[in-house]
């Protein structure tokens, strides 16, 4: 078998400043510099997240409790959709590798094919993250409640469907009439609209003794099915309940929950999360979640746009005329970095 001869280059030529000692182009070297600096940024954010988590006295959210929904299928699927997002992103990294390999063989059609597959994977991930953000912001059907002893608890169970709101009193200018029943499917109202009205009133303290004050000032009697399979999980300490305690008895849990909902007191129920309040746990959790996953999402979006631009260049034959597809390889380095960072974000936010 014939051996491969290795070309020896003297030290003066290697380190004389006119060429890279590692035979790496200037563009690839600058990409590596950028990726190292970006890795330090993400590293700092995740370290700050870890420090905040372990210095917060309140119970930190558990991934499988917070992210347990699938589009169109509802709750009860812990981390399934997040796992699917992660799998698709990793597969897109594989298709990027295949695109770079096709470029080494000067296979223009192969580069285009695999880059398009990578772009599709990126768009799927971005769409999934947008759905996840929306679900995280709007929260669960039950919300987080403040019990009479000052403790706070998240609620698990099956939320009974709202049947209707029956108007018992109206204010001047209201478009409702006494005796009217607001039912899903009529007057342009959907079940989601009834639910939104119910949650808004509960958070504002506008539900008392099973009567709800609607946004136009009308008062209505609530008719809904009973909540079932109820469980309360304590997330912050009170005089009676402590972090980690559970009210697992369905009857008692439902009774405690209904007492809070019908108390007529504002801010005892929190739905969803924003930068100021958080159904799932401490306020800092939501802030870190939005910033870190949003920062990563911006990187994915940037990577998709760059991939589209480079793919158009490949289709136009720009890189084939140059005799190499190094630009595709540099884009691949960025895309692999985005995938690798998500593995750490996924681990910190969803698994630990």
Secondary structure, 3 states (H helix, E strand, C coil): CCCCCCCCCCHHHHHCCCCCCCCCCHHHHHHHHHHHHHHHHHHHHHHHHHHHHHHCCCCCCCHHHHCCEECCCEECCCCHHHHHHHHHHHHHHHHHHHHHHHHHCCCHHHHHHHHHHHHHHHHHHHHHHHHHHHHHHHCCCCCEEECCCCCEEEEEEECCCEEEEEEEECCCCCCCCCCCEEECCCCCCCHHHHHHHHHHHHHHCCEECCEEECCCCCEEEEEECCCEEEEEEEEECCCCCCCCCEECCHHHHHHHHHHHHCECCCCCEECCECCCCECCCCHHHHHHHHHHHHHHHHHHHHHHHHHHHHHHHHHCCHHHHHCCCHHHHHHHHHHHHHHHHHHHHHHHHHHC
